[in-house]
């Protein structure tokens, strides 16, 4: 195995430099969790419209929540080298943030398995943000999706990590 594929290197690259799916068959089954967040910044009147429930396409927050959950379950179909996982829990929390102004989306994924759920949390968060944009773009095409990042992961060989442990910051 090449140095880049060992330790904290790129695990999806084999000794010859080719992309491959990581073999997790020898890993212990552990409880794993990941939390990701992202934001959708918008005009204050767009946020007000969404929160009032008067968007023409319907309930923006409920639709985004469902889209995020569905996306987490399909992550392995979207990200080429992800393992299909039997997720035990996916939650999507969408809260108004008047300092943006906009919505802050937090996705939490859980599994008992041999590989982590970070990509599922990030995918769920991203798709929930994209759905907010889709649902409200008729009134605000200038919305900005940003700050999609992992906040926390726990379980597995590498243990517990939070953004405070080594993240790059941002919103």
C-alpha positions in Angstrom: 0.0 0.0 0.0 1.3 3.5 -0.9 2.1 6.0 1.8 -0.9 8.1 0.7 -3.2 5.1 1.3 -1.9 4.4 4.8 -2.8 6.0 8.1 -4.6 9.3 7.7 -4.0 9.3 3.9 -6.5 8.8 1.1 -8.2 5.5 1.9 -10.0 5.4 -1.5 -6.7 5.2 -3.4 -5.0 1.8 -3.8 -1.2 1.1 -4.1 -1.4 1.7 -7.8 -3.1 5.1 -7.4 -6.5 3.8 -8.6 -9.8 4.7 -6.9 -11.4 1.8 -5.1 -14.1 1.1 -2.5 -12.5 0.5 0.9 -12.9 -3.0 2.2 -14.6 -2.7 5.6 -15.2 -6.4 6.1 -12.7 -6.7 8.9 -13.8 -3.6 10.8 -15.9 -3.9 14.0 -19.5 -3.0 13.9 -19.9 0.0 16.1 -22.5 2.7 16.7 -21.6 5.7 14.5 -23.1 9.1 14.3 -22.3 12.2 12.2 -23.7 15.8 12.3 -23.4 18.2 9.4 -24.7 21.7 8.9 -25.2 24.2 6.1 -27.0 27.5 5.5 -29.3 29.1 3.0 -28.9 32.9 3.1 -31.8 34.8 1.6 -33.6 38.2 1.7 -35.5 38.8 5.0 -38.8 38.8 3.1 -38.1 35.4 1.6 -37.4 34.0 5.1 -40.6 35.6 6.3 -42.5 34.0 3.4 -41.1 30.5 4.2 -41.7 30.8 7.9 -45.3 31.9 7.4 -46.0 28.8 5.3 -47.2 30.9 2.3 -44.7 29.8 -0.3 -46.5 28.9 -3.6 -44.9 25.5 -3.8 -46.0 24.5 -0.3 -44.3 23.9 3.0 -40.6 24.6 2.3 -39.2 23.4 5.6 -41.2 20.1 5.6 -40.3 19.4 2.0 -36.6 20.1 2.6 -36.6 17.8 5.7 -38.1 14.9 3.7 -35.6 15.6 0.8 -32.7 15.5 3.2 -33.8 12.2 4.7 -34.3 10.6 1.3 -30.9 11.9 0.2 -29.1 10.3 3.2 -30.6 7.0 2.3 -29.4 7.3 -1.3 -25.9 8.6 -0.6 -24.2 5.4 -2.0 -26.1 6.0 -5.3 -24.7 9.6 -5.5 -21.2 9.4 -4.2 -19.4 6.7 -6.2 -17.3 5.0 -3.5 -19.7 5.1 -0.5 -21.0 1.9 0.9 -24.8 1.3 1.1 -25.8 1.7 4.7 -28.8 0.6 6.7 -29.3 3.9 8.5 -30.9 3.6 11.9 -31.8 7.3 12.1 -31.7 10.5 10.0 -32.9 13.8 11.4 -33.0 17.1 9.6 -33.4 20.2 11.8 -34.1 23.5 10.0 -34.1 26.7 12.0 -34.4 30.3 11.1 -31.3 32.4 11.6 -32.1 36.1 11.4 -28.4 37.0 11.5 -27.9 35.5 8.0 -30.8 36.1 7.3 -31.9 32.6 6.3 -32.1 29.0 7.4 -29.6 26.9 9.2 -29.9 23.2 8.3 -28.5 20.5 10.6 -28.4 16.8 9.5 -27.7 14.0 11.9 -27.2 10.4 10.7 -26.8 7.2 12.8 -25.9 3.6 12.0 -24.5 0.5 13.6 -22.0 -0.6 11.1 -18.5 -1.0 9.8 -18.1 2.4 8.2 -19.0 6.0 9.1 -22.0 8.1 8.2 -20.3 11.4 7.5 -21.1 11.4 3.8 -24.8 10.6 4.6 -25.0 13.6 6.9 -23.3 15.9 4.4 -25.5 14.7 1.5 -28.6 15.1 3.6 -27.7 18.6 4.6 -26.7 19.6 1.0 -29.9 18.2 -0.5 -32.1 19.9 2.2 -30.4 23.2 1.4 -30.9 22.7 -2.4 -34.6 21.9 -1.8 -35.0 25.1 0.1 -33.5 26.9 -2.9 -35.8 25.0 -5.3 -38.9 25.7 -3.3 -38.3 29.5 -3.0 -36.3 30.4 -6.1 -39.3 32.0 -7.7 -39.2 34.8 -5.2 -35.4 34.9 -4.5 -33.0 33.6 -7.1 -30.1 35.3 -5.2 -30.2 32.8 -2.3 -26.8 31.5 -1.3 -26.2 27.9 -0.1 -23.0 27.8 2.0 -21.0 26.5 4.9 -21.8 22.9 4.3 -19.5 21.1 6.7 -19.1 18.2 9.1 -19.6 19.3 12.7 -19.1 16.0 14.5 -18.6 12.3 14.0 -18.4 9.5 16.5 -17.7 5.8 16.5 -15.3 3.6 14.7 -11.5 3.3 15.0 -10.9 7.0 14.8 -13.3 7.8 17.7 -15.0 11.1 18.4 -14.2 14.3 16.4 -15.8 17.7 16.5 -15.3 20.8 14.4 -13.6 22.3 17.4 -11.0 19.5 17.3 -9.6 20.5 13.9 -12.1 22.2 11.6 -11.4 25.1 9.4 -14.3 27.2 10.7 -16.6 29.2 8.5 -20.4 29.4 8.7 
